[in-house]
């Protein structure tokens, strides 16, 4: 998997390549390819809590260009996901962290 990431030039440690999973699922997903992780997540039991943004990542909801191939995750997918995070967090970041009590 590391070798494939080098070939595809994906930086696996960037925020746009991270998804929130509990410790058990994170370990079981660890070094699997995107399509394997996607299949596992899609077939998780309904009583398993998986954050909506994590589900959306594996369903490629945030991907704009790469919808013809749901089985791979590439730099464009990472950029689209990261841009979505920036859009959601925009108000929190731009006000200097001050919030009304």
Backbone bond lengths (Angstrom), bond angles and torsions (degrees), N, CA, C in turn:
res aa  C-N    CA-C-N  psi(-1)  N-CA   C-N-CA  omega(-1)  CA-C   N-CA-C  phi
1 X - - - 1.445 - - 1.532 110.62 -
2 X 1.323 116.92 -42.18 1.468 121.42 177.14 1.523 110.30 -61.09
3 X 1.334 116.19 -41.70 1.463 120.83 179.03 1.528 110.68 -63.79
4 X 1.322 116.92 -42.20 1.464 120.72 178.14 1.522 110.34 -62.70
5 X 1.327 117.13 -41.00 1.460 120.43 178.25 1.524 111.23 -60.77
6 X 1.324 117.45 -37.83 1.462 120.63 177.31 1.521 110.50 -65.02
7 X 1.312 115.85 -43.39 1.463 120.33 179.63 1.523 110.19 -61.80
8 X 1.328 116.77 -43.49 1.458 121.29 -178.15 1.526 111.71 -83.28
9 X 1.339 117.10 -4.44 1.467 123.14 179.13 1.526 111.65 58.78
10 X 1.294 117.03 44.34 1.458 122.19 177.18 1.515 108.34 -101.15
11 X 1.316 116.11 128.56 1.457 120.82 175.51 1.526 107.07 -89.40
12 X 1.325 115.92 103.03 1.465 120.47 -173.36 1.521 113.43 -70.45
13 X 1.329 118.09 -10.72 1.459 120.42 -176.52 1.526 113.29 -99.78
14 X 1.319 118.02 8.00 1.462 120.85 176.96 1.520 110.48 -83.20
15 X 1.321 115.89 153.05 1.457 121.78 -178.25 1.529 112.50 -56.55
16 X 1.324 117.41 -34.44 1.456 121.01 -179.92 1.516 114.03 -69.46
17 X 1.332 116.74 -5.12 1.460 120.80 179.04 1.523 111.73 -112.84
18 X 1.325 117.43 10.20 1.460 121.02 -177.79 1.521 110.92 -108.57
19 X 1.308 115.76 142.14 1.466 121.64 176.77 1.527 107.80 -133.61
20 X 1.321 116.50 149.97 1.462 121.51 -178.45 1.522 111.22 -85.21
21 X 1.318 114.67 121.21 1.466 121.40 175.54 1.516 108.45 -138.60
22 X 1.319 116.68 151.72 1.458 119.02 174.78 1.531 109.03 -68.41
23 X 1.314 115.90 164.19 1.465 121.29 -173.68 1.533 112.47 -55.69
24 X 1.328 117.16 -44.53 1.468 121.80 -178.27 1.534 111.61 -60.44
25 X 1.341 116.36 -48.16 1.456 119.72 -179.94 1.525 111.92 -69.61
26 X 1.320 116.36 -37.58 1.456 120.09 178.90 1.531 110.36 -59.57
27 X 1.322 116.63 -43.04 1.468 120.95 178.15 1.525 110.27 -65.39
28 X 1.329 117.25 -43.61 1.466 119.57 -177.56 1.533 112.23 -70.65
29 X 1.347 117.77 -25.27 1.462 121.48 178.67 1.522 111.36 -86.16
30 X 1.293 117.24 -28.61 1.470 127.91 -169.66 1.523 116.42 -7.19
31 X 1.302 118.93 -90.88 1.462 121.73 -172.22 1.527 114.33 -101.60
32 X 1.304 116.26 21.91 1.469 119.11 178.63 1.530 109.92 -76.46
33 X 1.307 116.01 157.71 1.456 121.17 175.78 1.521 109.50 -71.80
34 X 1.326 116.42 158.31 1.460 122.42 -177.22 1.527 111.82 -52.44
35 X 1.332 117.54 -46.36 1.470 119.88 -176.92 1.527 111.70 -62.99
36 X 1.338 117.90 -33.95 1.466 120.88 177.82 1.528 110.40 -70.33
37 X 1.326 116.57 -42.13 1.468 120.64 178.07 1.527 109.76 -63.28
38 X 1.319 115.67 -42.21 1.467 121.33 -179.56 1.527 110.87 -60.39
39 X 1.315 116.74 -47.18 1.469 121.08 178.80 1.531 111.46 -60.68
40 X 1.322 116.60 -45.26 1.467 120.17 179.10 1.519 110.80 -60.63
41 X 1.325 116.70 -44.20 1.451 120.34 -177.46 1.527 111.29 -67.08
42 X 1.309 117.08 -42.15 1.467 121.21 179.62 1.529 110.92 -60.70
43 X 1.324 116.95 -34.44 1.464 120.51 -176.90 1.530 114.09 -97.05
44 X 1.333 117.36 12.17 1.462 120.74 175.22 1.525 109.61 -63.78
45 X 1.325 115.56 150.43 1.459 120.34 176.62 1.523 109.48 -63.27
46 X 1.319 116.47 148.36 1.461 121.27 -179.61 1.521 113.34 -64.36
47 X 1.322 118.40 -22.14 1.461 120.01 -179.58 1.532 112.14 -84.10
48 X 1.322 117.29 0.57 1.451 121.82 178.14 1.521 108.83 -87.40
49 X 1.351 116.09 125.23 1.462 118.58 179.14 1.520 110.11 -80.66
50 X 1.312 115.39 121.71 1.460 122.61 173.60 1.523 105.30 -132.26
51 X 1.345 117.55 121.75 1.471 119.39 -178.46 1.528 111.71 -53.52
52 X 1.320 115.26 144.25 1.467 120.23 -176.61 1.525 111.50 -58.96
53 X 1.327 117.43 -37.81 1.470 117.82 -179.48 1.524 110.52 -66.27
54 X 1.328 118.46 -33.57 1.465 121.18 177.31 1.522 109.95 -67.83
55 X 1.326 116.45 -45.32 1.466 119.90 176.07 1.534 110.52 -57.61
56 X 1.329 115.23 -44.12 1.466 120.17 -179.01 1.525 112.44 -63.34
57 X 1.330 116.65 -35.05 1.466 119.74 177.09 1.519 109.62 -60.07
58 X 1.324 116.74 -48.89 1.462 120.34 -176.67 1.528 112.72 -74.02
59 X 1.314 117.03 -19.07 1.463 120.58 173.47 1.528 110.84 -91.20
60 X 1.311 116.16 -2.03 1.468 125.13 178.57 1.525 112.34 59.61
61 X 1.330 115.52 37.54 1.460 121.77 178.16 1.526 110.89 -63.11
62 X 1.332 117.61 -35.08 1.463 121.14 -175.88 1.519 112.82 -86.18
63 X 1.310 117.64 -11.29 1.460 121.32 -177.23 1.523 110.33 -75.85
64 X 1.322 115.25 131.54 1.461 120.39 -176.67 1.524 112.41 -99.61
65 X 1.312 117.96 -38.27 1.460 121.72 -171.62 1.525 114.30 -103.19
66 X 1.290 118.06 -27.57 1.460 121.77 -166.10 1.522 113.07 -102.60
67 X 1.317 117.78 31.97 1.458 120.23 -175.78 1.526 113.43 -75.46
68 X 1.327 117.06 -12.46 1.459 118.73 179.23 1.528 111.62 -76.48
69 X 1.317 117.27 -15.91 1.462 120.32 177.67 1.525 109.55 -129.90
70 X 1.318 115.20 98.04 1.463 120.89 -177.84 1.520 112.76 -81.85
71 X 1.313 117.79 -1.67 1.458 120.67 -173.52 1.517 114.42 -98.96
72 X 1.331 117.49 -5.00 1.457 118.93 178.06 1.524 110.00 -124.99
73 X 1.309 115.39 157.89 1.470 123.71 176.69 1.511 105.88 -124.55
74 X 1.336 117.18 121.66 1.458 119.28 -176.98 1.527 111.13 -127.98
75 X 1.330 116.62 -174.52 1.459 121.30 -177.20 1.520 112.61 -59.40
76 X 1.322 117.89 -37.19 1.463 120.30 179.03 1.522 110.99 -64.79
77 X 1.329 117.34 -40.47 1.467 121.18 176.40 1.525 110.23 -61.88
78 X 1.339 115.69 -43.98 1.468 120.02 179.53 1.526 110.75 -61.63
79 X 1.320 117.26 -43.43 1.470 120.81 179.68 1.516 110.84 -63.29
80 X 1.329 117.09 -43.22 1.468 120.89 179.54 1.528 110.83 -62.44
81 X 1.323 117.13 -42.71 1.467 121.83 179.33 1.526 110.18 -65.58
82 X 1.321 117.07 -45.03 1.461 121.18 178.95 1.529 110.62 -62.27
83 X 1.319 117.60 -41.94 1.467 120.88 177.58 1.520 111.64 -62.45
84 X 1.313 117.24 -36.74 1.469 120.55 176.61 1.529 110.04 -65.01
85 X 1.330 117.12 -42.02 1.470 119.83 176.83 1.524 110.14 -60.57
86 X 1.326 117.14 -43.88 1.468 120.58 179.49 1.518 110.69 -61.45
87 X 1.336 117.09 -41.90 1.466 120.18 179.12 1.524 111.63 -62.63
88 X 1.307 117.05 -42.94 1.466 121.35 -178.85 1.529 110.91 -67.26
89 X 1.330 116.38 -38.35 1.465 120.92 -176.20 1.529 113.69 -89.74
90 X 1.310 117.68 -1.59 1.462 122.76 -174.47 1.525 112.86 -49.68
91 X 1.314 117.88 -51.17 1.466 121.15 -177.28 1.525 111.93 -64.06
92 X 1.309 118.10 -35.75 1.459 121.41 -179.41 1.523 111.23 -71.21
93 X 1.309 116.60 -36.41 1.453 121.61 -176.32 1.528 111.20 -78.37
94 X 1.311 118.08 -40.43 1.460 122.01 -173.28 1.515 115.00 -76.59
95 X 1.322 119.52 -16.68 1.469 118.53 -179.51 1.528 112.40 -95.18
96 X 1.316 117.28 10.91 1.459 120.30 177.04 1.508 113.62 74.84
97 X 1.338 117.55 14.01 1.444 120.88 176.71 1.514 114.01 85.59
98 X 1.335 118.52 -0.56 1.463 120.30 -179.34 1.525 109.70 -79.56
99 X 1.289 116.50 133.85 1.459 122.64 179.62 1.519 109.23 -131.52
100 X 1.305 116.15 146.66 1.455 120.09 174.31 1.515 109.36 -67.84
101 X 1.309 116.95 140.88 1.471 121.02 -179.05 1.489 111.07 -81.91
